[in-house]
Amino acid sequence: MNLAETHLGQQVLQRVVGMVMRNPEENLPRMAGWVADHAPLESHREIARKVQRFLADKDGNWYRLGMRLLTETGPVVRERTAVNFFLNCSLLGIPRQREAEKRLGVKVPWAILMDPTEKCNLRCTGCWAGDYQLRHELSLETMDRICREAGELGINFFVISGGEPMVRQDDLLELARRHPEQMFHIYTNGTLITREFARRAAERGNMVFALSIEGLEETTDARRGKGVFRKVLDAMDTLRSEGLIYGFSATYTRKNTEEVASDAFIDLMVDRGAAFGWYFTYIPIGRDVDLELMATPEQRAYMFDRIREFRRTKPIFLVDFWNDGEAAVGCIAGGRKYFHINAAGEVEPCAFAHYATCNIHDVSLAEALQNPLFKAYQRRQPFSENLRRPCPIIDHPQMLRDMVWESGAHPTQLTADETVDQFAAKLAGYASEWGALADRIWEEEHGKEPVLAGLDGRGRTGH
């Protein structure tokens, strides 16, 4: 039995991490060396070896990012984040998830996305959540139960979205207080963040923030409303002043891809203290659905190249949830790595797949993970051997159609004004265009043409 598997060992590890965070420049290399030698999972040992390499390159962008995080965050935030993220969510949590998988016979994800509310103080064009009913909320007691049941399965990372979750900021603070061993990553438009809230969040230490932004001022205000860009920057300043960790969330469309992929935008985010950035490509669901807003296949490929360059040069951690399919080995939804509980309690495969077969108010979390829609996802993942085409919504819409029909899932949007067959049909053209370009890119990079999952030998069913 290794140290991490015992209760005493867990307490020792927490004390060690706390000590490292109190003097990170001196002690972090030692901690990385210990994890590289003793972590129970090879994936964790490899990450530790990468950290060692980054720490050795004191002129590198990753070293600069790490030192900025370690010196600019408050002491409670720094220690709580390190203990929760690296120990509870990963080093200790993942082995517990694997044990739970053996008991349940299905995947146990690393993270859960849940929406405290559908309400929002903005009305952004093309909002993915804009066609929910705008009245449902998860009670504090329900969210508390989800967190407790998740902890029993080894899941300690929660992504909080909406609606605008800061509408429920007192409940979020209480949830973070009740579950100090878990991390809460909050997506917010930033307009409701106050200094008092930031102070209280810093006292908890286990809340991290992603602020939504569409690029520079004119572009952000065009989609989100006049004055929102300045409010987002003010919110970043407020979070920074309290020593909290935060980053940005950007949706790239046909109108703003080049802007959010520009040096000017990334440099602004770094200057404002953003530690990370999450990129989402526009998905035509929710409010004001418009296929013409989707980034072109060429823009999607351009974004991949730009983020790859930024990772080499900029002191900020960036992820593109569609283009990073290779790193994630395909789609992470449907309970494989994460899933979504909306404000009505509907258990969805992801934030963008608005279909469900069960509601968290009627089942336990363990039962929810065994629902037929998730099983349909997991039987097909990855949806393609070309991992630049990971998504069953925009890359393989016929697979989303098949999974919905196979599982008997129902739509969860307010206005289900099209069938899943119609939804899949309208995305077939985009999927085919991106598929052709992505296959060429894959063949150039990997020296072979991908073999796609499907019925006709090349997997282009429905294309």
Secondary structure, DSSP 8 states (H G I E B T S, - for coil): --GGGSHHHHHHHHHHHHHHHHSHHHHHHHHHHHHHHH-SSHHHHHHHHHHHHHHH-TTSHHHHHHHHHHHHS-HHHHHHHIIIIIIIIIITHHHHHHHHHHHHSS---SEEEE-SBS--S---TT-TTTTS-S--B--HHHHHHHHHHHHHTT--EEEE-SS-GGGGHHHHHHHHHH-TTSEEEEEE-STT--HHHHHHHHHH--EEEEEE--SSHHHHHHHH-TTHHHHHHHHHHHHHHTT--EEEEEEE-TTTHHHHTSHHHHHHHHHTT--EEEEEE--S-SSS--GGGS--HHHHHHHHHHHHHHHHHSSSEEEETTTTHHHHTS--TTTTS--EE-TT-BEESBTTB-EES-BTTTS-HHHHTT-HHHHHHHHH-SS-SSTT---TTTT-HHHHHHHHHHHT-EE-SS---S-HHHHHHHHHHHHHHHHHHHHHHHHHHHSS----SSSSSS--TT-
